[in-house]
Amino acid sequence: MKTFRSNASEIKHHIRERLDNGREASTQDIILHVKNATEKDFTPGMLGGALNDLINHEPTYQRIRRGVYQKTTTFDDPTKTDNVDEKLKELLQTAITEAKNALRIDIATLTPERLMEIQAQSTKIITALEGLLRELEH
């Protein structure tokens, strides 16, 4: 049986095991795998912290969308340009969504002039991002 220097390193080891097949896995799938592999009762904070640490520090393990993770080498393999284009499209779409969400501000605290400035800047950003997305799609 393998020994680990900490609970986090043990959890990350089993998360890697679950994701190394390259298929997507939900947070629930990963937690279930860790629990079955260790038969230990790790706290949700320990599990979530180890998962976030792995995603933030090991680029081959990625959050694909909310609550879904995957091991990928998309950016490490220059022959996979289609996947890179898809990743860029996803990033641009996320940026567009976030820019649109940023328009939802408490206008009661803003002067009319500042609100108009923010709206103009946001419109320029969204237009530029949408233009980049269209370029990638053609």
C-alpha positions as CSV (number, residue, x, y, z in Angstrom):
1,M,0.0,0.0,0.0
2,K,1.3,3.4,-1.0
3,T,2.0,5.9,1.8
4,F,1.3,9.6,1.5
5,R,2.8,12.6,3.2
6,S,-0.6,14.3,3.7
7,N,-4.3,13.9,3.2
8,A,-4.1,16.3,0.3
9,S,-1.4,14.4,-1.5
10,E,-3.4,11.2,-1.1
11,I,-6.6,12.8,-2.4
12,K,-4.8,14.3,-5.4
13,H,-3.2,10.9,-6.2
14,H,-6.7,9.3,-6.4
15,I,-8.1,12.3,-8.4
16,R,-5.3,11.8,-10.9
17,E,-6.1,8.1,-11.0
18,R,-9.8,8.9,-11.9
19,L,-8.9,11.5,-14.5
20,D,-5.9,9.8,-16.2
21,N,-8.2,8.0,-18.7
22,G,-8.8,11.4,-20.4
23,R,-12.6,11.2,-19.9
24,E,-14.7,13.8,-18.3
25,A,-15.6,13.3,-14.6
26,S,-18.0,15.1,-12.4
27,T,-17.2,16.3,-8.9
28,Q,-19.4,13.6,-7.6
29,D,-17.7,10.9,-9.6
30,I,-14.3,12.1,-8.4
31,I,-15.4,12.2,-4.7
32,L,-16.9,8.7,-5.0
33,H,-13.7,7.4,-6.6
34,V,-11.6,8.9,-3.8
35,K,-13.9,7.5,-1.1
36,N,-13.9,4.0,-2.7
37,A,-10.2,4.0,-3.2
38,T,-9.3,5.1,0.3
39,E,-12.3,4.0,2.5
40,K,-11.5,7.2,4.4
41,D,-14.0,9.9,5.4
42,F,-12.3,13.1,4.1
43,T,-14.2,16.3,4.7
44,P,-15.8,18.2,1.8
45,G,-13.3,21.0,2.4
46,M,-10.3,18.6,2.1
47,L,-11.7,17.1,-1.1
48,G,-12.6,20.4,-2.7
49,G,-9.3,22.0,-1.6
50,A,-7.2,19.1,-3.1
51,L,-9.2,19.2,-6.3
52,N,-8.8,23.0,-6.7
53,D,-5.1,22.7,-5.9
54,L,-4.6,20.1,-8.5
55,I,-6.5,22.1,-11.2
56,N,-4.7,25.3,-10.3
57,H,-1.2,23.8,-10.3
58,E,-1.2,21.0,-12.9
59,P,-2.2,22.3,-16.3
60,T,-3.0,18.9,-17.7
61,Y,-5.9,18.6,-15.3
62,Q,-8.6,21.1,-16.2
63,R,-12.1,22.3,-15.2
64,I,-14.0,21.8,-18.5
65,R,-17.1,23.4,-17.2
66,R,-18.7,23.9,-13.8
67,G,-18.4,20.7,-11.8
68,V,-16.7,18.7,-14.6
69,Y,-13.0,17.9,-14.9
70,Q,-10.7,16.2,-17.4
71,K,-7.1,15.4,-18.1
72,T,-6.1,17.0,-21.3
73,T,-3.0,17.8,-23.2
74,T,-4.6,20.2,-25.7
75,F,-2.2,23.0,-25.2
76,D,0.8,20.7,-25.0
77,D,0.2,19.1,-28.4
78,P,0.5,21.6,-31.3
79,T,-1.0,19.0,-33.7
80,K,-4.4,19.4,-32.0
81,T,-5.2,22.8,-33.5
82,D,-9.0,22.0,-33.7
83,N,-9.1,21.5,-29.9
84,V,-7.1,24.7,-29.4
85,D,-9.6,26.6,-31.6
86,E,-12.4,25.1,-29.6
87,K,-10.8,26.1,-26.3
88,L,-10.3,29.6,-27.6
89,K,-13.9,29.8,-28.7
90,E,-15.0,28.6,-25.2
91,L,-12.7,31.2,-23.5
92,L,-14.1,34.0,-25.7
93,Q,-17.7,32.9,-25.1
94,T,-17.0,32.9,-21.4
95,A,-15.4,36.4,-21.6
96,I,-18.4,37.7,-23.6
97,T,-20.8,36.3,-21.0
98,E,-18.8,37.8,-18.1
99,A,-18.6,41.2,-19.8
100,K,-22.4,41.1,-20.3
101,N,-22.8,40.1,-16.6
102,A,-20.6,43.0,-15.6
103,L,-23.2,45.4,-17.0
104,R,-25.5,44.3,-14.1
105,I,-24.4,46.9,-11.6
106,D,-26.1,48.9,-8.9
107,I,-26.9,52.1,-10.8
108,A,-28.1,53.8,-7.7
109,T,-24.5,54.5,-6.7
110,L,-23.3,55.8,-10.1
111,T,-23.5,59.2,-11.7
112,P,-25.2,59.2,-15.1
113,E,-21.9,60.2,-16.7
114,R,-20.0,57.3,-15.2
115,L,-22.8,54.9,-16.1
116,M,-22.6,56.0,-19.7
117,E,-18.8,55.5,-19.7
118,I,-19.1,52.0,-18.3
119,Q,-21.8,51.1,-20.9
120,A,-19.7,52.5,-23.8
121,Q,-16.6,50.6,-22.6
122,S,-18.6,47.4,-22.1
123,T,-20.1,47.6,-25.5
124,K,-16.7,48.1,-27.1
125,I,-15.3,45.0,-25.2
126,I,-18.3,42.8,-26.1
127,T,-18.1,43.9,-29.8
128,A,-14.4,43.1,-29.9
129,L,-14.8,39.7,-28.3
130,E,-17.7,38.8,-30.5
131,G,-15.6,39.8,-33.5
132,L,-12.7,37.5,-32.4
133,L,-15.2,34.7,-31.9
134,R,-16.6,35.1,-35.4
135,E,-13.1,35.1,-36.9
136,L,-12.4,31.8,-35.1
137,E,-15.6,30.3,-36.4
138,H,-14.7,31.0,-40.1
